[in-house]
């Protein structure tokens, strides 16, 4: 089953471009609010790194979610979109002084701190402004996730977070400082996780760490479990809205929160992934020695995930109903890795046909580049193309 697209409107636009189904996005956000709302003290922050398109950010902000940022630029984008500073968390292993000062000036909700040197700098910069910075320590729980090696973040070998064995030490350091307030623990084990068992393992590890702190009579205000919930790239129509009910219920069942604690999430891909498609036009159909190529005008500059991760995205010929043939779908970039898919069965392709590369709402437009001096792709929403 193909997705539903305003093909006649598409024909009037210059390709390649991103198309966002805002009805699906709003339905996804409604589901998140409904499922998280069952548990009272659950707070969801949208991970801006997934997609910072201003039109998308505005819709997400309207839903009431907070923002999870990993750069000063993302903080500015969130503020410009109307996210309250009091709902912004700032993560990242390499925050610069300029970015920290920016976050201090906005009085954001919390810094997710990843090292003692970072803690010391935040304390120093906050003191210079006569402010107190709220901080949560990102603890590396050494929990593996069943996902691509490049997007695991919770193993001891990863660059992220503070090791569990150093947790007591860094907390003691923070408690000695006058211009930081230790208020939480932060975790994030990876991305595109479909196995709830990975989140259960994280819950178990957090429970252990909480018991250690409780023995010291320390109960932090909030626990932040990051994000990581995956989407169905194979069947974007079958499961357009990810399994949020199961996701939030998993934490409710397995994470032991104290009555006064709140639980925070940082969801990105699962919020916007399925609502976005990259629309591209067939330039040539080329018959090779052993295969045929559908050469399109989009390339790895517009959607880098297949080249970077060998990621799968479902591809549809949305302007043909002819019998299917097998194609390698490739772009115009001067790199052999500029391939969207090999031996893909598509309705017979002709010059000028439009392809939709699905599930591209996350880590698509946001990662686009100008390599080969190409223009960045434009974007349109279903609201605009009615």
C-alpha positions, 0 to 999 in steps of 0.5 A: 500500500502506497502512502497518500500524497498530493501528487498534482501539487508535487508536480508544480514544485521543484524537486527534491524537497521534504514533505511533512504530513502534519495530520500524522504529526499531530496524531502522533503528538496527541498519542504521546500526550495521551499515553504519557498523561496516564502516569501523571509525572511524565514529562516529554521533551522533543529532541530537536536534533531529529528535525529543527524545521521551524514549521515542525517545531511550531506544531510540536510546541503547540502540543505542550512538549518541552525541548531537548537541545544539544547545541546553542543553535538548537536552544535558539531554534527552540526559543524562537519556536516558542518553547518555554525556557523552563521546559528546555534541557541542554545535553551534549558532551562538548558544550562550549562556554558560549553555549553554556552562557546562552543557556544560563541567560535563558534560565533553562530548566536543566543542564545534562552534565557529562563530565567533571570538567564540564561541571566545573565550567558551568559552576564558574560561568554561573558564578560570574552571572550570580546564578545557580544552574540546575544540573543532572548528571548523565550516567553511562549505565553500560547497557547495550541496545539492539540497534546499529553500532553507530547509534548506541550511546550507553556502553562503557566504550562510548564517549557519552556520560559519566561512568557508574563508578564515578557517580558518587564522586561527581555528586559530591563535587556538585554538592560542594559547589555554590552555583550549581544545584544537583537535581537529577540523573540522565540516561540515554542508551541509544536510538532506533530501539524496538526491543522493550527489553533494552528499556527494561534493562535500563530501568533495572540499572537505574533502580540499582543506582537509586538504591545506592543514592537512597542509602546516602539519603539522596533522592533526586528530583527527576530522572531523565531516561532519554529517548530511543524508541524506534519507528517501523521503516519497513512498513511506514503505513502499517505502523505510522504511530510508534508503540508509545503505549508499550513504551511508557507502560514499560517504564511505569512497570519497571522503574521504581520512582519515589513519590516526589520524583518526576520522569523525563523523556527525550523523544525525537525520531519517534515523534517526527520520523514517519511524518516526513518523506523526501520527494525526488524526481527520476532524471534517467533510467539507465540500463547497466550490464546486470541491473538497471538504475533509477537515477534521481535528483536527490542525493546523499546531501539531502538524506545521508542515512543510507550512506552513513548507516546503510539505513533502509528507507521504503521507496515508492514510485508515486506516479506509476501504476505499471508492473514492478521492476527492480532498480538500484535507486541512486543519486547524482553525487560524485560518491559511490555511496550515494545510493538510496536502495539496491534491487528495489522493486518499484512500479516501472519508472520513467523519466519524470516520475516522482519517488517518495523516500519514506520515514525521512522526517527524522535525521533527514532535512536536518542533516542535509549538506551543500556538498557538490555545491548543491542547494539545501532541499526546500520543505512543504507541509500538508497544511500548505498543499491543501 
